């Protein structure tokens, strides 16, 4: 890697894979390196950025964290990412390393290609693309080629005549990777983990290194310093969209398959009952991801709520500040045509009952 360039690490992965947790661990163990962090989220509530700001790492202050919440970074490279990088490079104190967390719905390929932009290519290089995988979800068949399930979906939806866009997105993120992290490995037995490893390996059109982790713990020396210069290898990391486009197929890359909205509700009287109610709501409305902050009366700290599928993690991360009004706000992400009104009403009732 050219030592004169600032190395940048792109961290991608599907919804709830554990990207933010891994970055929190990275920031607190980066051996004093000054890190600038760019966080791209799907939805207009910057949950991941707020969680990372609350980690208290001296080498990555709030001023070093930039949030892009205007949509998927892969679709807004010219409008959002390039100007953000240019402003970052104009700072008097340059970072030692740049870490970019993409949205769980983002294609990494356009982002990596953006590092060939004039003015950026000479100053920054992609040290590596890291894709984080939820091992437990893959072991449970969430992205497996389940023909029976696909046939059932086709019968219920006449418009479904192709592979799930979620599956294509998952495979594109794997193909872009220089390093794949099988996170949450502690939730899968040895045989199941080997099956996950084999499944993930065959879904990538390249042969990246694959490691395991639990709770996002990976030594920074493994994540930083890969030296791949990935922007020079973008031609070998083509997405499904790029391949189909080259074949002459009409394919409109957008994210109409997904919807995101924010639910704001009152204070939560009983944390345990509220979390249990959320599990039922997630299952009943097939919610892909739910994340945000909750206000528990009598608690001076905010409660972080992170859910993927039926698994919900909650913990207190920091004190509410004097400038904040404690409140409950949750981002809900689901497939197209998700019933936003019904979900918001259900969450509101759950808050009142708890």
C-alpha positions as CSV (number, residue, x, y, z in Angstrom):
1,X,0.0,0.0,0.0
2,X,1.2,3.5,-0.8
3,X,2.3,4.9,2.6
4,X,1.4,8.4,1.6
5,X,-2.2,7.6,1.2
6,X,-4.7,7.5,4.1
7,X,-6.0,3.9,4.4
8,X,-9.8,3.5,4.5
9,X,-11.7,0.4,5.6
10,X,-15.2,-0.3,4.2
11,X,-17.3,-2.4,6.6
12,X,-20.4,-3.8,5.1
13,X,-22.8,-6.6,5.9
14,X,-26.5,-7.3,6.0
15,X,-29.0,-5.9,8.5
16,X,-28.1,-6.8,12.1
17,X,-24.9,-8.7,11.3
18,X,-23.1,-6.8,14.0
19,X,-21.2,-4.0,12.1
20,X,-21.7,-1.3,14.7
21,X,-20.7,-3.5,17.6
22,X,-17.5,-4.5,15.8
23,X,-16.7,-0.9,15.1
24,X,-17.2,0.1,18.7
25,X,-14.7,-2.6,19.7
26,X,-12.4,-1.4,17.0
27,X,-12.5,2.2,18.2
28,X,-11.7,1.3,21.8
29,X,-8.7,-0.9,20.8
30,X,-7.1,1.0,17.9
31,X,-3.8,1.7,19.8
32,X,-4.1,5.5,19.7
33,X,-4.6,5.8,15.9
34,X,-6.9,8.7,15.1
35,X,-9.8,7.3,13.2
36,X,-12.4,9.2,11.2
37,X,-15.7,7.4,10.9
38,X,-18.4,7.7,8.2
39,X,-21.7,6.0,9.0
40,X,-24.3,5.5,6.3
41,X,-27.8,4.5,7.5
42,X,-31.0,3.5,5.9
43,X,-33.6,5.7,7.5
44,X,-33.7,9.2,8.9
45,X,-32.7,8.5,12.5
46,X,-29.0,8.1,13.0
47,X,-29.0,5.2,15.5
48,X,-25.6,3.7,14.6
49,X,-23.9,7.0,14.6
50,X,-25.4,7.9,18.0
51,X,-24.3,4.5,19.4
52,X,-20.8,5.0,18.2
53,X,-20.7,8.6,19.6
54,X,-21.6,7.1,22.9
55,X,-18.6,4.7,23.0
56,X,-16.3,7.4,24.5
57,X,-13.2,6.5,22.4
58,X,-10.7,9.3,22.6
59,X,-9.2,8.5,19.2
60,X,-12.6,9.0,17.5
61,X,-14.5,12.0,18.9
62,X,-17.9,13.2,17.9
63,X,-16.3,15.6,15.5
64,X,-14.6,12.6,13.8
65,X,-18.0,10.9,13.1
66,X,-19.9,11.8,10.0
67,X,-23.4,10.5,9.4
68,X,-25.0,10.1,6.0
69,X,-28.7,9.4,6.4
70,X,-30.0,10.6,3.1
71,X,-30.3,7.1,1.6
72,X,-28.2,4.2,0.5
73,X,-24.6,5.4,-0.1
74,X,-24.3,3.3,-3.2
75,X,-27.0,5.4,-4.8
76,X,-25.7,8.8,-3.6
77,X,-21.9,8.5,-4.1
78,X,-21.6,11.7,-6.1
79,X,-24.1,13.7,-4.0
80,X,-23.1,12.7,-0.5
81,X,-20.0,10.5,-0.2
82,X,-17.6,12.4,-2.5
83,X,-18.3,15.8,-0.9
84,X,-18.0,14.2,2.6
85,X,-14.6,12.7,1.7
86,X,-13.4,16.0,0.2
87,X,-14.3,17.9,3.4
88,X,-12.6,15.3,5.5
89,X,-9.4,15.6,3.5
90,X,-9.5,19.4,3.9
91,X,-9.2,19.2,7.7
92,X,-6.0,20.5,9.2
93,X,-5.6,17.4,11.3
94,X,-5.7,14.4,9.1
95,X,-6.9,11.0,10.4
96,X,-4.6,8.0,10.5
97,X,-7.4,5.8,9.2
98,X,-10.9,6.2,7.8
99,X,-13.6,3.6,8.6
100,X,-16.8,3.6,6.6
101,X,-19.8,1.7,7.9
102,X,-22.3,1.2,5.0
103,X,-26.0,0.7,5.4
104,X,-27.1,-3.0,5.7
105,X,-28.9,-2.4,2.3
106,X,-25.9,-1.0,0.5
107,X,-23.9,-2.4,-2.4
108,X,-20.2,-1.9,-1.6
109,X,-19.1,-1.9,-5.2
110,X,-20.0,1.7,-6.2
111,X,-18.5,3.0,-2.9
112,X,-15.2,1.2,-3.6
113,X,-15.2,2.5,-7.2
114,X,-15.6,6.0,-5.8
115,X,-12.1,5.9,-4.4
116,X,-10.9,6.3,-8.0
117,X,-12.5,9.7,-8.1
118,X,-9.9,12.5,-9.0
119,X,-8.7,14.2,-5.9
120,X,-9.4,11.2,-3.7
121,X,-7.5,8.5,-5.5
122,X,-4.2,10.3,-4.9
123,X,-4.8,10.7,-1.2
124,X,-6.9,7.8,0.0
125,X,-6.8,4.0,-0.7
126,X,-9.2,1.3,0.3
127,X,-7.2,-0.8,2.8
128,X,-9.9,-3.5,2.6
129,X,-13.5,-4.3,2.4
130,X,-14.8,-6.3,5.4
131,X,-18.2,-8.0,5.2
132,X,-19.8,-9.0,8.5
133,X,-22.1,-12.0,8.4
134,X,-24.7,-13.0,11.0
135,X,-23.7,-16.7,11.3
136,X,-26.9,-17.6,13.2
137,X,-29.1,-16.2,10.6
138,X,-27.3,-18.0,7.7
139,X,-27.4,-21.3,9.8
140,X,-31.1,-20.8,10.1
141,X,-31.5,-20.7,6.3
142,X,-32.4,-17.0,6.0
143,X,-30.3,-16.8,2.8
144,X,-30.2,-20.4,1.8
145,X,-31.6,-21.6,-1.6
146,X,-34.9,-22.9,-0.1
147,X,-36.9,-23.8,-3.2
148,X,-40.0,-24.8,-1.2
149,X,-40.1,-21.4,0.5
150,X,-39.5,-19.6,-2.9
151,X,-42.3,-21.6,-4.5
152,X,-44.6,-20.7,-1.6
153,X,-43.8,-17.0,-2.1
154,X,-44.4,-17.3,-5.9
155,X,-47.8,-18.7,-5.2
156,X,-48.6,-15.9,-2.9
157,X,-47.2,-13.2,-5.2
158,X,-47.5,-13.5,-9.0
159,X,-44.9,-10.8,-9.4
160,X,-42.2,-12.8,-7.8
161,X,-40.3,-14.4,-10.7
162,X,-36.7,-14.0,-9.7
163,X,-34.3,-14.6,-6.9
164,X,-34.9,-12.7,-3.7
165,X,-33.2,-9.2,-3.9
166,X,-32.1,-9.8,-0.3
167,X,-30.2,-12.9,-1.5
168,X,-28.6,-11.0,-4.3
169,X,-27.6,-8.2,-2.0
170,X,-26.1,-10.7,0.4
171,X,-24.0,-12.3,-2.3
172,X,-22.9,-8.9,-3.7
173,X,-21.6,-7.9,-0.2
174,X,-19.7,-11.2,0.0
175,X,-18.2,-10.8,-3.5
176,X,-16.9,-7.3,-2.6
177,X,-15.1,-8.5,0.5
178,X,-11.4,-8.9,1.1
179,X,-12.2,-10.3,4.6
180,X,-15.4,-12.0,5.7
181,X,-16.2,-12.1,9.4
182,X,-18.6,-14.8,10.5
183,X,-20.0,-13.0,13.5
184,X,-22.2,-14.5,16.3
185,X,-20.3,-17.7,15.8
186,X,-21.0,-18.6,19.5
187,X,-24.7,-19.0,18.6
188,X,-23.9,-21.9,16.2
189,X,-22.5,-25.3,16.9
190,X,-19.3,-26.5,15.2
191,X,-21.0,-28.4,12.4
192,X,-23.4,-25.6,11.8
193,X,-20.5,-23.1,11.6
194,X,-18.7,-25.2,9.0
195,X,-21.9,-25.3,7.0
196,X,-22.2,-21.5,7.2
197,X,-18.5,-21.2,6.1
198,X,-19.1,-23.4,3.1
199,X,-22.4,-21.6,2.2
200,X,-20.7,-18.2,2.4
201,X,-17.7,-19.3,0.4
202,X,-19.7,-20.6,-2.5
203,X,-21.8,-17.4,-2.7
204,X,-18.7,-15.2,-3.3
205,X,-17.3,-15.1,-6.8
206,X,-13.9,-14.5,-5.2
207,X,-11.9,-16.2,-2.5
208,X,-11.6,-13.8,0.4
209,X,-10.2,-14.8,3.8
210,X,-12.9,-16.0,6.3
211,X,-12.6,-15.7,10.1
212,X,-15.1,-16.1,12.9
213,X,-16.0,-13.8,15.8
214,X,-18.6,-13.4,18.6
215,X,-20.1,-10.2,19.8
216,X,-18.0,-8.3,17.1
217,X,-14.7,-9.0,18.8
218,X,-11.9,-9.0,16.2
219,X,-8.4,-7.6,17.0
220,X,-7.8,-4.2,15.3
221,X,-4.5,-5.5,13.8
222,X,-6.6,-7.9,11.8
223,X,-9.2,-5.4,10.6
224,X,-6.8,-2.6,9.9
225,X,-3.7,-2.8,7.7
226,X,-4.9,-5.3,5.1
227,X,-3.2,-3.3,2.3
228,X,-5.5,-4.5,-0.5
229,X,-5.9,-1.3,-2.5
230,X,-9.3,-2.6,-3.4
231,X,-10.3,0.3,-5.7
232,X,-7.7,-1.1,-8.2
233,X,-9.5,-4.5,-8.2
234,X,-13.1,-3.2,-8.7
235,X,-13.5,-5.1,-12.0
236,X,-13.3,-8.4,-10.2
237,X,-16.1,-7.5,-7.7
238,X,-19.0,-6.9,-10.0
239,X,-22.5,-7.0,-8.5
240,X,-25.5,-8.9,-9.9
241,X,-26.7,-5.6,-11.3
242,X,-23.5,-4.9,-13.2
243,X,-23.3,-8.5,-14.6
244,X,-27.0,-8.4,-15.7
245,X,-26.5,-4.9,-17.2
246,X,-23.5,-6.1,-19.2
247,X,-25.6,-9.0,-20.4
248,X,-28.1,-6.5,-21.9
249,X,-30.8,-7.2,-19.3
250,X,-32.9,-4.4,-18.1
251,X,-32.4,-4.0,-14.4
252,X,-33.3,-1.0,-12.3
253,X,-31.2,-0.9,-9.2
254,X,-33.2,0.8,-6.5
255,X,-34.3,0.0,-3.0
256,X,-38.1,-0.1,-3.6
257,X,-38.0,-3.5,-2.1
258,X,-37.3,-1.9,1.3
259,X,-39.0,0.7,3.5
260,X,-37.9,2.4,6.6
261,X,-39.8,4.7,9.0
262,X,-39.4,6.0,12.5
263,X,-41.8,5.3,15.3
264,X,-41.9,7.7,18.3
265,X,-43.8,6.8,21.4
266,X,-44.0,7.6,25.0
267,X,-41.9,6.4,27.9
268,X,-41.6,2.7,28.6
269,X,-42.7,1.7,32.1
270,X,-41.5,-1.9,32.0
271,X,-38.4,-2.7,29.9
272,X,-38.9,-6.5,30.0
273,X,-42.5,-6.5,28.9
274,X,-41.8,-4.0,26.1
275,X,-39.0,-6.1,24.7
276,X,-41.2,-9.2,24.7
277,X,-44.0,-7.2,23.0
278,X,-41.5,-6.1,20.3
279,X,-40.6,-9.7,19.6
280,X,-44.3,-10.5,18.8
281,X,-44.6,-7.4,16.7
282,X,-41.5,-8.2,14.7
283,X,-42.7,-11.7,14.0
284,X,-46.3,-10.7,13.2
285,X,-45.3,-8.0,10.7
286,X,-42.1,-9.7,9.3
287,X,-39.9,-6.8,10.3
288,X,-36.3,-7.2,9.1
289,X,-34.6,-4.8,11.5
290,X,-35.6,-2.6,14.4
291,X,-33.2,-0.3,16.2
292,X,-33.3,2.9,18.3
293,X,-33.4,4.3,21.8
294,X,-36.0,4.0,24.5
295,X,-36.8,6.2,27.6
296,X,-37.3,4.2,30.8
297,X,-38.7,6.4,33.6
298,X,-36.4,6.7,36.6
299,X,-33.4,5.7,34.5
300,X,-30.9,8.5,33.7
301,X,-29.5,6.6,30.8
302,X,-30.9,5.8,27.4
303,X,-31.7,2.3,26.5
304,X,-30.4,1.1,23.1
305,X,-32.7,-1.4,21.3
306,X,-31.2,-3.5,18.5
307,X,-33.3,-6.2,16.8
308,X,-32.7,-8.5,13.9
309,X,-35.5,-11.1,13.4
310,X,-36.6,-12.4,16.8
311,X,-33.3,-11.6,18.5
312,X,-33.4,-8.4,20.5
313,X,-30.4,-6.9,22.3
314,X,-30.9,-4.0,24.7
315,X,-28.5,-2.1,26.9
316,X,-27.9,1.3,28.5
317,X,-25.1,3.1,26.7
318,X,-24.9,6.6,28.1
319,X,-26.6,9.3,30.2
320,X,-29.2,11.5,28.5
321,X,-27.6,14.9,28.1
322,X,-29.0,18.2,29.4
323,X,-29.8,19.2,25.8
324,X,-31.8,16.1,25.1
325,X,-35.4,15.4,25.8
326,X,-35.6,11.7,26.8
327,X,-37.9,9.9,24.4
328,X,-38.4,6.6,22.6
329,X,-37.6,6.6,18.9
330,X,-37.3,3.4,16.9
331,X,-36.3,2.8,13.2
332,X,-38.3,0.0,11.6
333,X,-37.0,-1.6,8.3
334,X,-39.0,-4.0,6.3
335,X,-39.9,-5.1,2.8
336,X,-42.0,-3.0,0.5
337,X,-45.7,-2.6,1.4
338,X,-45.0,-3.1,5.1
339,X,-47.9,-1.8,7.1
340,X,-46.4,1.3,8.8
341,X,-49.6,2.4,10.5
342,X,-50.4,-0.9,12.0
343,X,-46.8,-1.4,13.3
344,X,-46.7,2.1,14.8
345,X,-50.0,1.5,16.5
346,X,-48.8,-1.8,17.9
347,X,-45.6,-0.4,19.2
348,X,-47.5,2.5,20.8
349,X,-49.9,0.0,22.5
350,X,-46.9,-2.0,23.7
351,X,-45.3,1.1,25.3
352,X,-48.6,1.9,27.1
353,X,-49.0,-1.6,28.4
354,X,-45.5,-2.1,29.6
